Amino acid sequence: MQLKEALTSAITRLTADQVPSPRMNAELLLMFTLSCDRAYLYAHPERELTAEEASRYDAALAERARGVPAQYITGHQEFWGMDLIVTPAVLIPRPETEHVVEAVLDSVGRAPSPASPLRIADAGTGSGCIALALATELPQAEIHATDISPAALEVACANAARHQLEHRIQFRQADLLTGLEPNSLDIVVSNPPYVGESEEDQVQLEVRKFEPRNAVFAGPRGLEVITRLIPQAHAVLKPGGWLVMEISGTIADDVKELLRGWDGVQITPDLQSIPRVARARKPQT
Ligand SMILES: C[S@@+](CC[C@H](N)C(=O)[O-])C[C@H]1O[C@@H](n2cnc3c(N)ncnc32)[C@H](O)[C@@H]1O
């Protein structure tokens, strides 16, 4: 079968199976199967697929048709310009989480330069995407990253090694910020689980079925992890240190309430105008 025929029939198949963006998925999986880029697909429409390539493409399409996210099939997702390994042990990094990285960089820019290197903790690091982005942007920072899941930490460590950043980040299995010294950090950043089990039916089926449950759901209300994270962050931050968290519109008002007593509380929206990043400063006194 020629490449262009394989692509056309894949688009038809994914459309019939109601996979969103069928052309994009068909192309992505063909690029993955042939280890090539999009330009190659369009430069060689008459290239014949070998029987082995056709069989691997068919297997990838079958996985996608049953709802497996393309990133778990290809094993990759881009974040902050970096190619990251992803497995079903980690949440697939989302573009909106890049706003969290931007908010940290903005907060760092506002702070007077500390005498010692910036100390940052990323709670619930998953694939390591936030910690890795910060390690590349802030070469002087000392970064600690935790996750409750040993399988997620394995992926995060592999990503750090892939980008030669393993010496920059200390990964540790921990419940949120436990084990970090009080008053020792300049920044606490987190994209914690924040979806409530009560709103489970509003979550995309692919997310519910294939992404790690403890990465998505926090408990019945969605606030359960953040409610523990905020006082822990208060304890480990230096006075004047920043807490930056990803949130959703559903919990934005409650998060504001939980941040009562902090300075500079600010909630900023993502590109869809959904409240997405909460940040606040531990008071100086
Ligand atoms: C929403 S995912 C975020 C992953 C990654 N930081 C990102 O932005 O894509 C939340 C992560 O928090 C971890 N997690 C859940 N509860 C935790 C806890 N109590 N302590 C530490 N990590 C936790 C999950 O294993 C998951 O990797």
The ligand as an ORCA input file, in Angstrom:
! r2SCAN-3c Opt
* xyz 0 1
  C      -1.985     16.920     37.530
  S      -0.591     15.835     37.628
  C       0.683     17.002     37.190
  C       1.900     16.369     36.628
  C       2.898     17.391     36.035
  N       3.387     18.291     37.060
  C       2.232     18.183     34.930
  O       2.014     19.386     35.112
  O       1.909     17.606     33.888
  C      -0.450     15.675     39.390
  C       0.729     14.828     39.871
  O       0.687     14.852     41.303
  C       0.985     13.578     41.808
  N       0.377     13.490     43.151
  C      -0.902     13.234     43.497
  N      -1.052     13.301     44.834
  C       0.164     13.607     45.337
  C       0.668     13.796     46.649
  N      -0.126     13.713     47.722
  N       1.986     14.090     46.798
  C       2.806     14.186     45.722
  N       2.383     14.003     44.449
  C       1.089     13.728     44.262
  C       0.427     12.612     40.782
  O       1.076     11.359     40.863
  C       0.700     13.370     39.474
  O       1.946     12.996     38.950
*
